């Protein structure tokens, strides 16, 4: 990573990511309508279903606080990079961080495809039950999203078990389901990670995990109301779950990729300065 061509490539990739961030500020029509219909849907949702959803959200919030049962097996991810089985768990993430960016992108891209396909099948099956399967659908989708983002974190050499990475993962999750105002604010928060300055303000946002989860739930809004329609619910359930996971994994891949590019550029610049001084 010390020659001019490599640094030039990384800088070009960084420019493309910044362009992607600008494009995310476009607000789609249905995002404006998300919350009101879900409020109406809440009125006709049986209390026992609302209670189950609330319990699931509380449980997922535990992931932010202490990881809980949503932490994935890092060893399984290491095998994607080191198929020969010779894995040193202590240095695996450092080894991944030194790999070419293209290799990281390949693994992260495969994760996105696999989890999106899984979400499609799950959305179709839960779409059959309409409103009564929301208690299953929303927690499952949140769980899959968190799992995928953890795997993407490892793909770029970051440890999802660390507290700061759990914050970053939830921020990526929040970004994928936020409106234009929310996206701008989250990009500012994520900038603290990109610059290596995890400020107290960002760390304190652990306390706001429930708002993140509820925003994520509200984003289903009128979309999930289509699942009340016989047969159409299966199609909409499959499509919406697939698109949701695609949005989540895209946000995670871009944000983690940006961090890794910035760190590779810093390392290259430091090494370049050292070579000049020698």
SEROTI-739354 format. One record per atom (N, C-alpha, C): residue in three letters; x, y, z. Coordinates in steps of 0.1 Angstrom, whole numbers, padded with zeros to 4 digits, always signed. Atoms other than C-alpha are relative to their C-alpha. Example, Ala and Ser with C-alpha at 12.3 -4.5 7.8 and 13.67 -1.06 7.14 Angstrom:
SEROTI-739354
ALA+0009-0012+0000/ALA+0123-0045+0078/ALA+0009+0012+0000/SER-0009-0011+0000/SER+0137-0011+0071/SER-0008+0011+0008/
***
This chain:
SEROTI-739354
UNK+0008-0012+0000/UNK+0000+0000+0000/UNK+0008+0013+0000/UNK-0008-0011-0001/UNK+0029+0023-0004/UNK+0003+0007-0013/UNK-0003-0007+0013/UNK+0031+0031-0041/UNK-0012+0010-0003/UNK+0009-0010+0003/UNK+0014+0060-0057/UNK-0014-0005-0006/UNK+0012+0005+0006/UNK-0011+0039-0077/UNK-0010-0005+0010/UNK+0008+0005-0011/UNK-0024+0022-0046/UNK-0007+0011+0007/UNK+0006-0011-0007/UNK-0030+0055-0028/UNK-0010+0007-0009/UNK+0009-0007+0009/UNK-0046+0070-0059/UNK-0013-0008-0001/UNK+0012+0009+0001/UNK-0070+0040-0061/UNK-0008+0002+0013/UNK+0008-0001-0013/UNK-0080+0043-0024/UNK-0007+0014+0000/UNK+0006-0013+0000/UNK-0086+0080-0028/UNK-0012+0001-0010/UNK+0011+0001+0010/UNK-0108+0074-0059/UNK-0012-0007+0006/UNK+0011+0008-0007/UNK-0128+0048-0039/UNK-0007+0009+0011/UNK+0005-0008-0010/UNK-0132+0073-0011/UNK-0009+0011-0006/UNK+0008-0010+0007/UNK-0146+0099-0035/UNK-0013-0006-0004/UNK+0012+0007+0004/UNK-0171+0074-0048/UNK-0009-0002+0012/UNK+0008+0002-0012/UNK-0183+0066-0012/UNK-0006+0013+0004/UNK+0005-0013-0003/UNK-0187+0103-0005/UNK-0012+0004-0009/UNK+0010-0003+0009/UNK-0208+0106-0036/UNK-0013-0008+0004/UNK+0011+0008-0004/UNK-0229+0077-0024/UNK-0008+0006+0012/UNK+0006-0006-0012/UNK-0235+0095+0009/UNK-0009+0011-0004/UNK+0009-0011+0004/UNK-0248+0125-0009/UNK-0013-0005-0007/UNK+0012+0005+0006/UNK-0272+0104-0029/UNK-0010-0005+0010/UNK+0009+0006-0010/UNK-0286+0089+0003/UNK-0009+0011+0006/UNK+0008-0010-0005/UNK-0300+0123+0011/UNK-0013+0003-0007/UNK+0013-0001+0007/UNK-0328+0119-0014/UNK-0010-0007+0008/UNK+0011+0006-0008/UNK-0361+0112+0004/UNK-0010-0005-0009/UNK+0011+0006+0007/UNK-0384+0087-0011/UNK-0014+0003+0005/UNK+0014-0004-0003/UNK-0421+0094-0011/UNK-0005-0008+0012/UNK+0006+0009-0010/UNK-0430+0064+0011/UNK+0006+0002+0014/UNK-0007-0002-0013/UNK-0405+0074+0038/UNK-0008+0011+0008/UNK+0008-0011-0007/UNK-0427+0105+0045/UNK-0012-0005+0006/UNK+0013+0005-0005/UNK-0457+0083+0051/UNK+0001-0011+0010/UNK-0002+0012-0009/UNK-0441+0057+0073/UNK-0007-0001+0013/UNK+0004+0000-0013/UNK-0451+0067+0107/UNK-0015+0000+0002/UNK+0014-0001-0002/UNK-0488+0076+0104/UNK-0008-0013-0002/UNK+0008+0013+0002/UNK-0501+0043+0089/UNK+0004-0010+0011/UNK-0004+0010-0010/UNK-0481+0023+0114/UNK-0007+0003+0013/UNK+0008-0004-0012/UNK-0499+0043+0142/UNK-0014-0006-0001/UNK+0014+0006+0002/UNK-0532+0032+0126/UNK+0001-0015+0002/UNK-0001+0014-0001/UNK-0519-0003+0124/UNK+0001-0005+0014/UNK+0000+0003-0015/UNK-0511-0003+0161/UNK-0013-0001+0006/UNK+0013-0001-0007/UNK-0547+0005+0169/UNK-0008-0013-0003/UNK+0007+0012+0003/UNK-0559-0027+0152/UNK+0008-0013+0003/UNK-0009+0011-0003/UNK-0530-0049+0163/UNK-0004-0005+0015/UNK+0003+0005-0013/UNK-0540-0072+0192/UNK+0011+0003+0010/UNK-0010-0004-0010/UNK-0522-0063+0225/UNK+0010-0011+0002/UNK-0010+0010-0002/UNK-0505-0097+0228/UNK+0011+0000-0011/UNK-0010-0001+0010/UNK-0488-0091+0195/UNK+0009+0012+0003/UNK-0008-0012-0003/UNK-0477-0056+0205/UNK+0010-0003+0012/UNK-0009+0004-0012/UNK-0463-0071+0238/UNK+0011-0008-0005/UNK-0011+0008+0005/UNK-0443-0097+0219/UNK+0010+0008-0008/UNK-0009-0009+0008/UNK-0429-0071+0196/UNK+0009+0008+0010/UNK-0007-0008-0010/UNK-0420-0049+0226/UNK+0011-0009+0007/UNK-0010+0009-0006/UNK-0402-0079+0243/UNK+0011-0003-0009/UNK-0011+0002+0009/UNK-0383-0086+0212/UNK+0009+0012-0002/UNK-0009-0012+0001/UNK-0371-0050+0209/UNK+0008+0001+0012/UNK-0008-0001-0012/UNK-0360-0051+0245/UNK+0012-0010+0000/UNK-0010+0010+0001/UNK-0341-0083+0239/UNK+0011+0004-0009/UNK-0010-0005+0009/UNK-0324-0068+0209/UNK+0008+0011+0005/UNK-0007-0011-0006/UNK-0315-0038+0229/UNK+0011-0005+0009/UNK-0010+0006-0008/UNK-0295-0061+0251/UNK+0013-0002-0008/UNK-0012+0001+0009/UNK-0272-0066+0221/UNK+0009+0012+0001/UNK-0007-0012+0000/UNK-0262-0030+0222/UNK+0007+0001+0013/UNK-0006-0002-0013/UNK-0255-0031+0259/UNK+0011-0010+0003/UNK-0010+0010-0004/UNK-0237-0064+0263/UNK+0002-0011-0010/UNK-0002+0011+0010/UNK-0238-0084+0231/UNK-0011-0010+0000/UNK+0010+0010-0002/UNK-0261-0111+0244/UNK+0001-0011-0010/UNK+0000+0012+0009/UNK-0271-0140+0222/UNK+0001+0004-0014/UNK+0000-0004+0014/UNK-0269-0119+0191/UNK+0015+0001-0005/UNK-0014+0001+0005/UNK-0231-0121+0190/UNK+0003-0012-0009/UNK-0002+0011+0009/UNK-0219-0142+0161/UNK+0013-0007+0003/UNK-0013+0008-0002/UNK-0191-0168+0160/UNK+0010+0006-0010/UNK-0010-0006+0009/UNK-0161-0149+0146/UNK+0008-0011-0007/UNK-0008+0010+0006/UNK-0143-0182+0139/UNK-0006-0005-0013/UNK+0007+0004+0013/UNK-0169-0191+0112/UNK+0003+0010-0011/UNK-0003-0010+0010/UNK-0162-0158+0095/UNK+0015-0001-0004/UNK-0014+0001+0004/UNK-0124-0163+0097/UNK+0002-0011-0010/UNK-0002+0011+0010/UNK-0128-0195+0077/UNK-0003+0004-0014/UNK+0002-0005+0013/UNK-0141-0175+0048/UNK+0012+0006-0006/UNK-0013-0006+0004/UNK-0107-0158+0047/UNK+0011-0010+0000/UNK-0011+0010-0002/UNK-0086-0187+0058/UNK-0006-0014-0001/UNK+0007+0013+0001/UNK-0102-0218+0044/UNK+0009-0012+0003/UNK-0009+0012-0003/UNK-0071-0240+0051/UNK-0001-0003+0015/UNK+0002+0004-0014/UNK-0081-0239+0088/UNK+0011+0005+0009/UNK-0010-0005-0009/UNK-0049-0223+0100/UNK-0003+0014+0004/UNK+0005-0013-0005/UNK-0064-0196+0121/UNK+0006+0003+0013/UNK-0005-0005-0013/UNK-0048-0176+0149/UNK-0010+0010+0004/UNK+0011-0009-0005/UNK-0078-0161+0167/UNK+0005+0013+0005/UNK-0005-0012-0006/UNK-0056-0135+0183/UNK+0004+0010-0010/UNK-0005-0009+0011/UNK-0043-0121+0150/UNK-0009+0000-0012/UNK+0008+0001+0013/UNK-0070-0130+0125/UNK-0006+0013-0005/UNK+0006-0013+0005/UNK-0087-0096+0124/UNK+0011+0009-0005/UNK-0011-0008+0005/UNK-0053-0079+0120/UNK+0004-0005-0014/UNK-0004+0005+0013/UNK-0045-0102+0091/UNK-0011+0004-0010/UNK+0011-0004+0009/UNK-0079-0095+0075/UNK+0002+0015-0004/UNK-0002-0015+0002/UNK-0072-0057+0079/UNK+0011+0003-0010/UNK-0012-0003+0009/UNK-0040-0061+0058/UNK-0003-0006-0014/UNK+0004+0005+0013/UNK-0058-0079+0029/UNK-0003+0011-0010/UNK+0004-0010+0010/UNK-0065-0061-0004/UNK-0015+0003+0002/UNK+0014-0005-0002/UNK-0097-0041-0003/UNK-0010-0009-0009/UNK+0008+0008+0009/UNK-0111-0062-0032/UNK-0004-0013+0007/UNK+0003+0013-0007/UNK-0109-0094-0011/UNK-0011+0003+0011/UNK+0009-0003-0010/UNK-0128-0077+0017/UNK-0014+0002-0006/UNK+0013-0003+0007/UNK-0155-0064-0007/UNK-0006-0013-0005/UNK+0006+0012+0004/UNK-0159-0099-0021/UNK-0007-0008+0011/UNK+0006+0007-0011/UNK-0166-0115+0012/UNK-0013+0007+0005/UNK+0011-0008-0004/UNK-0189-0087+0023/UNK-0012+0000-0010/UNK+0010+0001+0010/UNK-0208-0088-0010/UNK-0007-0014+0000/UNK+0006+0013-0001/UNK-0214-0126-0006/UNK-0009+0000+0012/UNK+0009-0001-0012/UNK-0228-0119+0029/UNK-0013+0006-0003/UNK+0012-0008+0004/UNK-0252-0094+0015/UNK-0010-0008-0008/UNK+0009+0008+0009/UNK-0265-0118-0012/UNK-0006-0011+0008/UNK+0006+0011-0008/UNK-0269-0147+0012/UNK-0011+0004+0009/UNK+0010-0004-0010/UNK-0287-0128+0039/UNK-0013+0006-0007/UNK+0012-0006+0008/UNK-0310-0110+0013/UNK-0009-0012-0005/UNK+0008+0011+0005/UNK-0320-0144-0001/UNK-0008-0007+0012/UNK+0007+0006-0012/UNK-0328-0157+0034/UNK-0011+0009+0004/UNK+0010-0009-0003/UNK-0348-0126+0041/UNK-0012-0001-0009/UNK+0011+0001+0010/UNK-0368-0131+0009/UNK-0009-0012+0004/UNK+0008+0012-0004/UNK-0379-0166+0020/UNK-0007+0002+0012/UNK+0006-0003-0013/UNK-0386-0155+0055/UNK-0012+0010-0002/UNK+0011-0010+0002/UNK-0407-0125+0043/UNK-0012-0006-0007/UNK+0012+0007+0007/UNK-0428-0147+0020/UNK-0007-0009+0010/UNK+0007+0009-0010/UNK-0435-0172+0048/UNK-0008+0008+0010/UNK+0008-0007-0011/UNK-0445-0146+0074/UNK-0010+0009-0007/UNK+0010-0008+0007/UNK-0464-0126+0047/UNK-0013-0007-0001/UNK+0013+0008+0000/UNK-0490-0154+0047/UNK-0009+0004+0011/UNK+0008-0003-0012/UNK-0501-0145+0082/UNK-0005+0014+0002/UNK+0004-0014-0001/UNK-0505-0108+0076/UNK+0004+0006+0013/UNK-0003-0007-0012/UNK-0507-0087+0107/UNK+0004-0009+0012/UNK-0002+0009-0011/UNK-0505-0117+0130/UNK+0015-0005+0000/UNK-0013+0005+0000/UNK-0470-0126+0119/UNK+0010+0012+0001/UNK-0009-0011-0003/UNK-0456-0091+0125/UNK+0009-0002+0013/UNK-0007+0003-0013/UNK-0446-0103+0160/UNK+0012-0009-0003/UNK-0011+0009+0003/UNK-0424-0129+0143/UNK+0010+0008-0010/UNK-0007-0006+0011/UNK-0413-0109+0112/UNK+0010+0011+0004/UNK-0008-0012-0004/UNK-0400-0077+0128/UNK+0013-0005+0008/UNK-0012+0004-0007/UNK-0377-0094+0154/UNK+0009-0008-0008/UNK-0009+0008+0008/UNK-0364-0119+0129/UNK+0008+0009-0010/UNK-0007-0008+0010/UNK-0356-0092+0104/UNK+0011+0009+0007/UNK-0010-0008-0008/UNK-0338-0071+0131/UNK+0012-0009+0003/UNK-0010+0009-0004/UNK-0319-0102+0142/UNK+0009-0003-0012/UNK-0008+0003+0012/UNK-0308-0110+0106/UNK+0009+0012-0004/UNK-0007-0013+0003/UNK-0298-0073+0101/UNK+0013+0001+0009/UNK-0011-0001-0009/UNK-0276-0073+0132/UNK+0011-0011-0003/UNK-0009+0010+0003/UNK-0260-0106+0123/UNK+0008+0003-0013/UNK-0007-0004+0013/UNK-0252-0094+0087/UNK+0010+0011+0003/UNK-0009-0011-0003/UNK-0237-0062+0100/UNK+0013-0004+0008/UNK-0011+0005-0007/UNK-0215-0081+0124/UNK+0010-0007-0009/UNK-0009+0007+0010/UNK-0202-0103+0096/UNK+0007+0010-0009/UNK-0006-0010+0009/UNK-0196-0073+0074/UNK+0012+0007+0008/UNK-0010-0006-0008/UNK-0176-0057+0103/UNK+0013-0008+0000/UNK-0012+0009+0000/UNK-0153-0087+0104/UNK+0006-0001-0014/UNK-0005+0000+0014/UNK-0150-0087+0066/UNK+0010+0011-0002/UNK-0009-0012+0002/UNK-0132-0053+0069/UNK+0010+0001+0012/UNK-0011+0000-0010/UNK-0111-0063+0099/UNK-0004+0006+0014/UNK+0004-0007-0012/UNK-0132-0049+0128/UNK-0007-0011+0009/UNK+0005+0010-0010/UNK-0143-0068+0160/UNK-0014+0005+0004/UNK+0013-0004-0004/UNK-0181-0066+0164/UNK-0003-0003+0015/UNK+0002+0002-0014/UNK-0178-0078+0200/UNK+0004+0012+0008/UNK-0004-0012-0008/UNK-0163-0045+0210/UNK-0012+0010+0001/UNK+0012-0009-0003/UNK-0187-0019+0225/UNK-0001+0011-0011/UNK+0001-0011+0010/UNK-0178+0008+0200/UNK-0005-0005-0013/UNK+0005+0005+0012/UNK-0184-0015+0171/UNK-0015-0003+0000/UNK+0015+0002-0002/UNK-0219-0024+0185/UNK-0007+0013-0002/UNK+0006-0013+0002/UNK-0226+0013+0185/UNK+0000+0003-0015/UNK-0001-0003+0014/UNK-0214+0016+0149/UNK-0010-0008-0008/UNK+0009+0009+0007/UNK-0235-0014+0138/UNK-0014+0005+0002/UNK+0014-0005-0002/UNK-0267+0001+0153/UNK-0001+0013-0008/UNK+0001-0012+0008/UNK-0259+0034+0136/UNK-0002-0003-0015/UNK+0003+0004+0014/UNK-0257+0016+0103/UNK-0014-0005-0002/UNK+0014+0005+0000/UNK-0290-0001+0111/UNK-0009+0012-0001/UNK+0008-0012+0000/UNK-0305+0033+0119/UNK+0000+0008-0013/UNK-0002-0007+0013/UNK-0291+0049+0088/UNK-0009-0006-0011/UNK+0007+0006+0011/UNK-0307+0024+0065/UNK-0015+0002+0001/UNK+0015-0001-0001/UNK-0342+0031+0079/UNK-0004+0015+0004/UNK+0003-0014-0004/UNK-0340+0069+0085/UNK-0004+0008-0012/UNK+0003-0009+0011/UNK-0354+0098+0066/UNK+0012+0009-0003/UNK-0011-0009+0004/UNK-0333+0126+0051/UNK+0006+0007+0012/UNK-0006-0007-0012/UNK-0329+0145+0084/UNK+0008-0010+0008/UNK-0007+0010-0008/UNK-0319+0113+0102/UNK+0013-0004-0006/UNK-0012+0004+0007/UNK-0294+0103+0075/UNK+0011+0010+0002/UNK-0010-0010-0002/UNK-0276+0136+0078/UNK+0006+0000+0014/UNK-0004+0000-0014/UNK-0274+0134+0116/UNK+0009-0012+0002/UNK-0008+0012-0002/UNK-0261+0098+0115/UNK+0013+0000-0007/UNK-0013-0002+0007/UNK-0235+0106+0089/UNK+0010+0008+0008/UNK-0009-0008-0009/UNK-0221+0132+0113/UNK+0005-0008+0011/UNK-0004+0009-0011/UNK-0221+0106+0141/UNK+0011-0009-0005/UNK-0009+0010+0005/UNK-0203+0081+0119/UNK+0013+0006-0003/UNK-0013-0007+0003/UNK-0177+0107+0110/UNK+0010-0001+0011/UNK-0009+0001-0011/UNK-0164+0104+0145/UNK+0008-0013+0000/UNK-0007+0013+0001/UNK-0155+0067+0138/UNK+0010+0001-0012/UNK-0009+0000+0012/UNK-0140+0075+0104/UNK+0013+0008+0003/UNK-0011-0008-0003/UNK-0117+0100+0120/UNK+0007-0005+0013/UNK-0006+0006-0012/UNK-0109+0078+0150/UNK-0004+0007+0013/UNK+0004-0008-0012/UNK-0126+0102+0174/UNK-0014-0004+0005/UNK+0013+0004-0006/UNK-0153+0082+0192/UNK-0003+0008+0012/UNK+0002-0010-0010/UNK-0165+0111+0212/UNK-0010-0005+0011/UNK+0010+0003-0011/UNK-0185+0109+0245/UNK-0014+0001-0005/UNK+0014-0002+0006/UNK-0215+0121+0225/UNK-0004-0013-0007/UNK+0004+0012+0008/UNK-0214+0091+0202/UNK-0001-0012+0010/UNK+0001+0011-0010/UNK-0207+0066+0231/UNK-0013+0001+0008/UNK+0012-0002-0008/UNK-0236+0081+0251/UNK-0012-0004-0007/UNK+0011+0003+0007/UNK-0259+0072+0223/UNK-0004-0015+0001/UNK+0005+0014-0004/UNK-0260+0036+0236/UNK-0013+0001+0007/UNK+0013-0001-0008/UNK-0288+0049+0258/UNK-0012+0002-0009/UNK+0011-0003+0009/UNK-0309+0057+0227/UNK-0003-0012-0009/UNK+0002+0012+0008/UNK-0310+0021+0214/UNK-0014-0003-0003/UNK+0014+0004+0002/UNK-0347+0017+0219/UNK-0006+0009-0011/UNK+0005-0009+0010/UNK-0354+0048+0198/UNK+0004-0005-0014/UNK-0005+0006+0013/UNK-0333+0032+0170/UNK-0009-0011-0004/UNK+0008+0011+0003/UNK-0353+0000+0172/UNK-0014+0004-0004/UNK+0014-0005+0003/UNK-0387+0018+0172/UNK+0000+0007-0013/UNK-0001-0007+0013/UNK-0376+0039+0143/UNK+0000-0011-0011/UNK-0001+0011+0009/UNK-0367+0007+0125/UNK-0013-0007-0002/UNK+0013+0006+0001/UNK-0401-0008+0133/UNK-0009+0009-0007/UNK+0010-0010+0006/UNK-0420+0024+0123/UNK+0002+0000-0015/UNK-0003-0001+0014/UNK-0402+0023+0089/UNK-0008-0010-0008/UNK+0009+0009+0007/UNK-0424-0007+0080/UNK-0013+0006-0004/UNK+0012-0007+0002/UNK-0454+0015+0083/UNK-0010-0006-0010/UNK+0010+0003+0009/UNK-0478+0014+0054/UNK+0004-0012-0008/UNK-0004+0011+0008/UNK-0456-0012+0037/UNK-0005-0013+0005/UNK+0005+0012-0006/UNK-0466-0039+0061/UNK-0015-0002-0001/UNK+0014+0000+0001/UNK-0502-0030+0057/UNK-0004-0008-0012/UNK+0003+0007+0012/UNK-0501-0046+0023/UNK+0000-0015+0003/UNK+0000+0014-0004/UNK-0495-0079+0041/UNK-0013-0005+0005/UNK+0014+0004-0004/UNK-0531-0078+0052/UNK-0008-0005-0011/UNK+0007+0004+0012/UNK-0541-0085+0016/UNK+0004-0014-0003/UNK-0003+0014+0003/UNK-0544-0122+0009/UNK+0008-0002-0013/UNK-0009+0003+0011/UNK-0518-0136-0015/UNK+0010+0012-0002/UNK-0010-0012+0002/UNK-0503-0100-0020/UNK+0009+0001+0012/UNK-0008-0001-0011/UNK-0490-0103+0015/UNK+0013-0008-0001/UNK-0012+0008+0003/UNK-0466-0131+0004/UNK+0010+0007-0008/UNK-0008-0007+0010/UNK-0453-0111-0025/UNK+0007+0013+0007/UNK-0006-0012-0006/UNK-0449-0078-0005/UNK+0009-0004+0012/UNK-0009+0005-0011/UNK-0434-0097+0025/UNK+0013-0004-0005/UNK-0012+0005+0006/UNK-0408-0113+0003/UNK+0008+0012-0005/UNK-0006-0011+0006/UNK-0400-0081-0016/UNK+0006+0010+0011/UNK-0004-0010-0010/UNK-0399-0058+0015/UNK+0011-0005+0009/UNK-0010+0005-0009/UNK-0378-0080+0036/UNK+0014-0001-0008/UNK-0012+0000+0009/UNK-0353-0085+0007/UNK+0006+0014-0001/UNK-0005-0014+0002/UNK-0351-0048+0000/UNK+0006+0006+0013/UNK-0005-0005-0013/UNK-0347-0040+0038/UNK+0014-0006+0003/UNK-0014+0005-0002/UNK-0317-0064+0041/UNK+0010+0005-0010/UNK-0009-0005+0010/UNK-0302-0051+0009/UNK+0004+0015+0004/UNK-0003-0014-0004/UNK-0304-0015+0023/UNK+0009+0000+0012/UNK-0008+0001-0012/UNK-0290-0026+0057/UNK+0015-0004-0004/UNK-0013+0005+0003/UNK-0261-0045+0042/UNK+0008+0010-0009/UNK-0007-0011+0009/UNK-0253-0017+0016/UNK+0005+0010+0009/UNK-0005-0010-0009/UNK-0251+0008+0044/UNK+0012-0005+0008/UNK-0012+0006-0008/UNK-0228-0015+0065/UNK+0012-0001-0009/UNK-0011+0002+0008/UNK-0206-0023+0036/UNK+0007+0013-0004/UNK-0006-0013+0004/UNK-0201+0013+0025/UNK+0007+0007+0012/UNK-0006-0007-0011/UNK-0195+0026+0060/UNK+0012-0007+0006/UNK-0012+0007-0004/UNK-0171-0001+0070/UNK+0011+0001-0010/UNK-0010-0001+0010/UNK-0154+0001+0037/UNK+0007+0014+0001/UNK-0006-0014-0001/UNK-0149+0039+0042/UNK+0010+0000+0011/UNK-0009+0000-0012/UNK-0133+0033+0076/UNK+0013-0007-0004/UNK-0012+0008+0003/UNK-0109+0007+0062/UNK+0008+0008-0010/UNK-0007-0008+0010/UNK-0100+0029+0032/UNK+0008+0011+0007/UNK-0007-0011-0007/UNK-0092+0058+0055/UNK+0012-0005+0008/UNK-0011+0006-0007/UNK-0071+0036+0077/UNK+0012-0004-0009/UNK-0011+0004+0009/UNK-0052+0022+0048/UNK+0008+0012-0006/UNK-0007-0013+0005/UNK-0045+0057+0034/UNK+0009+0005+0011/UNK-0008-0006-0011/UNK-0032+0068+0068/UNK+0013-0009+0001/UNK-0012+0009-0001/UNK-0009+0037+0070/UNK+0010+0002-0011/UNK-0009-0002+0011/UNK+0004+0043+0035/UNK+0007+0014+0001/UNK-0007-0013-0001/UNK+0011+0080+0042/UNK+0011+0000+0011/UNK-0010+0001-0010/UNK+0029+0072+0074/UNK+0012-0008-0005/UNK-0011+0007+0005/UNK+0050+0046+0057/UNK+0008+0008-0011/UNK-0006-0008+0010/UNK+0057+0070+0029/UNK+0009+0010+0006/UNK-0008-0010-0008/UNK+0070+0096+0054/UNK+0012-0007+0006/UNK-0012+0007-0006/UNK+0092+0070+0070/UNK+0010-0003-0010/UNK-0009+0003+0011/UNK+0107+0060+0037/UNK+0008+0013-0004/UNK-0007-0012+0003/UNK+0115+0097+0030/UNK+0010+0004+0010/UNK-0010-0004-0010/UNK+0132+0102+0063/UNK+0012-0009+0001/UNK-0011+0010-0001/UNK+0154+0071+0059/UNK+0010+0002-0011/
***
